[in-house]
Amino acid sequence: MSFQPTFAIEPFRIKSVEPLGITTLEQRRTVLERAGLNTFLIRAEEVLIDLLTDSGTGAMSAAQWSAMMLGDESYAGSRSFFKFEAQVKRITRFRHMLPTHQGRSAENILFGSMQRPGSIIPSNSHFDTTRANIELQGMEACDLLVEEGKHPMLEHPFKGNLDVVKLDSLITEVGVSHIPMVMITVTNNAGGGQPVSMANLREVSRICRSHKIPFFIDACRFAENAMFIKLREGGYQDKTPLEIAQEMFSYADGCTMSAKKDGLVNIGGFLAMNDQDLYERCRNRMVPIEGFPTYGGLAGYDMEALAVGLQEVLDESYLRYRLENIEYLGKKFLAAGVPIVRPTGGHAVFIDAGALLPHIPWQQFPGTALCAYLYEISGIRSCEIGSVLFASKNRDGSVTPAPNELLRLAIPRRVYTHSHLDYVAEAVAYAAEHKKKIRGVAFTYEPPVLRHFMARFKWVES
Ligand SMILES: *Cc1c(COP(=O)(O)O)cnc(C)c1O
């Protein structure tokens, strides 16, 4: 028998280090007071381990940093653009690619080029910027996630799948002419990165093609999704992540991408597609928003880093480590009796704060309370995904809570080590042990829109 370690080690070593923000309990209490218990209002230097988001927070490799020195900053026809384009085409095989400075501008250009007000764009789950960009064009964003995806505790390999029965009936109900596009988000960000199966992509593609409806992938985490397919779906064990990604994209007509995720860069994105006419419309719309089509809001050196990142992200040992790391953290939480969304996804672990803190009613935001408490005891920054973010106000003035009161710990790519995750696991276990001491929170300032970003809270008196 050959040596088989019980976990996937970081497949890299550290060349450049950055100190963590080390603070005392007293300092963190002052910070929390100043930030109104809202982790979005804390300065990064006051954070020990930052799990606020996995977007744009990853570490670049030595190969990426050195490629940046080759950046060609020509306004038109930059050599760096062609390197970047070649990598996008190698993976997606789409005919056309437009660079953008991040994912949401790819969305803005795509939906702004459609001119189809009143129509509906279904998806498994639209990300919030995607939804906003669809709604800005007078269209409706519609989520058709499979039922399994809506139950946090239910184990299922592909909780990000789109419900094809619902898609079929939506098409019958509103008519093909009212559906300019179908989208699938891989992995499904809304659920912490739950994957979409190849079978589901194939089936959605078949339905779209039979109706001549374009099918686009929101591809932010395409490599993590490809690895989940390799690990969980029959027939893919012996395929490389690149081959799997190529097959995923072969079912679609185009994609939007935030390279701040699986592009392994801190800024960047793109829009890709096959259709010549749509491409020309997007290109025309792009010039006044993002810039000339061979740089699109990016520097030549950004495109160099991205061209390398797109190759590195499909490395199998990297992806194995990435997914196992997140699973490892989830297992530690479960061992400490902390309820989490199961199975763990590709980029985050969600704690069910509502279930962990039953003494805090949803009106006192258990996710935000746990988030503030966790920062107080440990310096770890996370964010609430619950009723502060998602509660909706009804016409009669009543409020419908979010379906679940969650705390999200998103893991930046290639940034934290196993020992950092062990620290997180110990801090969360401590919080769970002392949960009776955690009080609810109440607004002292409630912004009218996107309230989670700027809101301020106080602890509720016990
Ligand atoms: C991050 C993200 C976006 C938006 O990308 P930005 O680079 O933040 O503009 C769109 N869709 C999904 C699924 C995302 O995770």
The ligand as an SDF file (V2000), in Angstrom:
LIG
                    3D

 15 15  0  0  0  0  0  0  0  0999 V2000
  -19.4230   37.5430   -8.0010 C   0  0  0  0  0  0  0  0  0  0  0  0
  -20.5060   37.0550   -8.8770 C   0  0  0  0  0  0  0  0  0  0  0  0
  -21.0240   37.8380   -9.9130 C   0  0  0  0  0  0  0  0  0  0  0  0
  -20.6250   39.2940  -10.1190 C   0  0  0  0  0  0  0  0  0  0  0  0
  -19.2830   39.4310  -10.3530 O   0  0  0  0  0  0  0  0  0  0  0  0
  -18.4520   40.7240   -9.8680 P   0  0  0  0  0  0  0  0  0  0  0  0
  -17.0830   40.4460  -10.3620 O   0  0  0  0  0  0  0  0  0  0  0  0
  -18.5590   40.7940   -8.3790 O   0  0  0  0  0  0  0  0  0  0  0  0
  -19.0640   41.9100  -10.5230 O   0  0  0  0  0  0  0  0  0  0  0  0
  -21.9850   37.2780  -10.7310 C   0  0  0  0  0  0  0  0  0  0  0  0
  -22.4310   36.0240  -10.5360 N   0  0  0  0  0  0  0  0  0  0  0  0
  -21.9590   35.2490   -9.5460 C   0  0  0  0  0  0  0  0  0  0  0  0
  -22.4720   33.8570   -9.3860 C   0  0  0  0  0  0  0  0  0  0  0  0
  -20.9880   35.7280   -8.6830 C   0  0  0  0  0  0  0  0  0  0  0  0
  -20.5380   34.9490   -7.6910 O   0  0  0  0  0  0  0  0  0  0  0  0
  1  2  1  0
  2  3  1  0
  2 14  2  0
  3  4  1  0
  3 10  2  0
  4  5  1  0
  5  6  1  0
  6  7  2  0
  6  8  1  0
  6  9  1  0
 10 11  1  0
 11 12  2  0
 12 13  1  0
 12 14  1  0
 14 15  1  0
M  END
$$$$
